[in-house]
Amino acid sequence: MLSLKYIKANSKNQRQKRFDFISQSLIWQLGTIQNPNTLINDLKKLDLLPITHPKEIIHIIKHAKILKRTRYPIGEIVILKHKGSYYIWIQSYGNTLLLEDVSQNVDTLKMLYTTIFIIIIVLLLLIYILILIKLRPLKKITKEIEKFSEGKLDLDLNIQGFKEIQEVANALQEAATSLKNIQNSRKLLLRNIMHELKTPITKGRIQAEMVEDPKQKQRLIQIFEKLNSLINELAAIEAVNAKIKPNLESLKLSDIVDEAINIGMFDKSDLQIIQNANPTIQADYKLLSIAIKNLIDNAIKYSQDNKAAIILEENAIKIINTAPPLRHNLNYFLEPFSKEGKKSGFGLGLYLVDNILKMHQFQLHYSHQNQSNIFSIIFSQ
């Protein structure tokens, strides 16, 4: 825009000087001209075209806009503009001459600059589209990174594009492949360990049945059942860490509580079960049973009377014990290897509970009321 304004102003100034010079020269020559053809040829060299048709001359003079009028003793010069063209009207010694300026004007320059501007815009647009096409693989990389963040390591990063983008894609693919191999090795090792442990535990459990002393027999059975329960918890921790999708099915809450009591081998005389409701929920039977079992186990372990209450409600299950409030906030105990006091265990109970509930999109709440700790699993908002 500034360039066009400058061009327009400069062109107007140059044109005015040109018109003044030509007009002043012609007004003195017009009355003394000997050869009109020579004058016409000279004018054409100056990009001035004489208008000779009378009707056209009258039409232009009648409708043109007067830009400048200069009077001399021998005549008059008028600068006119009509339909974008400029004219010089000279009257001298009774002669009249109307000249059209056919040199390049500001409108032509404006059109030229506009054309150049449009070409530049089109080129920039084409470059922008080309860059978008070349950077399109970044969208695919972003989607694969989102999958990677969710623990999915089967990535598809066979991407063609700029060298730098290919290098990023290849590096991410290599990292995912390496992590997948490490994860598979860890799973294989853990499964082999659990398999090797299950065999002697099963044999020991069978041998315990053959012990004649009832007290020793019951004690050995409980030990082997506890070991078996720990292996199941290790499997649950592996499922949580590997972010395995839970096997959701429609289950009655009471059935899950019964399984939790069964795998925890709790003495029902230590539990008070209040069933205000028995909702059907979408849950993984084994994983949620382990989560509830851990809450019951903690409630009994840290209670003042070694007892716990279980309340089944329409949208929640509450595990309550009589005990002082927790020494730290709940988030502290949701970290692995965190526990209250010097009680036995690895401090993985609530960590495992929290992760299992997150897999189900359930919530864990804690409160202390009436000298009781209340842990609640909320099934819905």
Residue pairs with C-beta under 8 A, 6 or more apart in sequence:
3 113
4 109
4 110
4 113
7 106
7 109
7 110
7 113
8 106
8 110
11 105
11 106
11 109
12 106
15 86
15 101
15 105
16 68
16 79
19 68
19 79
19 86
19 88
19 101
22 46
22 48
22 88
22 99
23 70
23 77
23 79
23 88
23 90
24 77
26 88
26 90
26 92
26 97
27 72
27 74
27 75
27 77
27 90
27 92
28 74
28 92
29 39
30 75
30 90
30 92
30 93
30 95
30 97
31 74
31 92
31 93
31 94
31 95
33 39
40 50
43 49
43 50
43 99
47 101
47 102
47 103
48 88
48 99
48 100
48 101
48 102
49 99
49 100
49 102
50 97
50 98
50 99
50 100
51 57
51 60
51 87
51 98
51 99
51 100
57 96
57 98
60 80
60 82
60 87
60 98
61 80
61 89
61 98
63 82
64 80
64 81
64 82
64 87
65 80
65 81
65 82
66 78
66 79
66 80
67 79
67 80
67 81
67 86
68 78
68 79
69 76
69 77
69 78
69 79
70 76
70 77
70 78
72 92
74 92
74 93
75 90
75 91
75 92
75 93
76 90
76 91
76 92
77 88
77 89
77 90
77 91
78 88
78 89
79 86
79 87
79 88
79 89
80 86
80 87
80 88
80 89
81 87
84 105
84 107
85 100
85 101
85 105
86 100
86 101
86 105
87 98
87 99
87 100
87 101
88 97
88 98
88 99
88 101
89 96
89 97
89 98
89 99
90 96
90 97
90 98
90 99
91 97
134 161
134 162
135 161
135 162
135 165
136 161
137 159
137 160
137 161
137 165
137 169
138 165
140 156
140 157
140 159
141 157
141 159
141 165
141 168
141 169
141 172
144 155
144 156
144 157
144 172
145 172
147 155
148 155
148 172
148 176
150 243
151 242
151 243
153 176
153 177
153 179
153 180
153 183
154 176
154 180
155 172
155 173
155 176
157 169
157 170
157 172
157 173
157 176
158 169
159 165
159 166
159 169
160 166
183 242
187 238
187 242
190 234
190 238
194 231
194 234
194 235
197 227
197 231
198 228
198 231
201 224
201 227
201 228
201 231
204 220
204 224
205 221
205 224
205 225
205 228
207 220
208 217
208 220
208 221
208 223
208 224
209 217
209 221
211 217
211 220
222 265
225 265
226 265
229 263
229 264
229 265
229 293
232 263
232 286
232 290
233 290
233 294
233 348
233 352
236 286
236 287
236 290
236 352
236 356
237 348
237 352
239 246
239 287
240 352
240 355
240 356
240 359
243 359
245 359
246 283
246 284
246 287
246 356
246 359
246 360
247 284
247 285
248 282
248 283
248 284
248 360
249 282
249 283
249 284
249 285
250 280
250 281
250 282
251 280
251 281
251 282
251 283
251 285
251 288
252 278
252 279
252 280
253 277
253 278
253 279
253 280
253 281
253 312
253 317
254 275
254 278
254 312
255 285
256 281
256 283
256 285
256 288
256 289
256 292
257 273
257 292
257 310
257 312
257 317
259 285
259 286
259 289
260 289
260 290
260 291
260 292
260 293
260 296
261 268
261 271
261 293
261 296
263 289
263 290
263 293
264 293
264 296
264 297
266 296
266 297
266 300
270 300
270 306
270 307
270 308
271 296
271 307
271 308
271 309
271 310
272 307
272 308
272 309
272 310
273 309
273 310
273 312
274 309
274 310
274 311
274 312
275 312
276 311
276 312
276 313
276 314
277 312
277 313
277 314
278 312
279 312
279 313
279 314
279 315
279 379
281 379
282 360
283 360
284 356
284 359
284 360
287 356
287 359
287 360
288 356
288 360
290 352
290 356
291 352
291 353
291 356
291 357
291 377
292 317
292 319
292 377
294 349
294 350
294 352
294 353
295 319
295 349
295 353
295 375
295 377
296 308
296 310
296 319
297 349
298 349
298 350
298 375
299 308
299 319
299 320
299 321
299 373
299 375
300 306
300 307
300 308
300 321
301 343
301 345
302 321
302 323
302 340
302 341
302 343
302 373
303 321
303 322
303 323
304 321
304 322
304 323
305 322
307 321
307 322
308 319
308 320
308 321
309 318
309 319
309 320
309 321
310 317
310 318
310 319
310 320
311 317
311 318
311 320
315 378
315 379
315 380
316 376
316 377
316 378
316 379
317 376
317 377
317 379
318 374
318 375
318 376
318 377
319 374
319 375
319 376
320 372
320 373
320 374
320 375
321 372
321 373
322 371
322 372
323 371
323 372
323 373
324 371
325 368
325 373
326 333
326 340
326 366
326 368
326 373
327 340
328 338
330 350
330 364
330 366
332 338
333 339
333 340
333 350
333 351
334 350
334 351
334 354
334 364
335 351
336 347
336 348
336 351
337 346
337 347
337 348
337 351
338 347
338 350
338 351
339 345
339 346
339 347
339 349
350 364
353 364
354 364
357 363
357 364
357 377
362 377
362 378
362 379
363 377
363 378
364 375
364 376
364 377
364 378
365 375
365 376
365 378
366 373
366 374
366 375
366 376
367 373
367 374
367 376
368 374
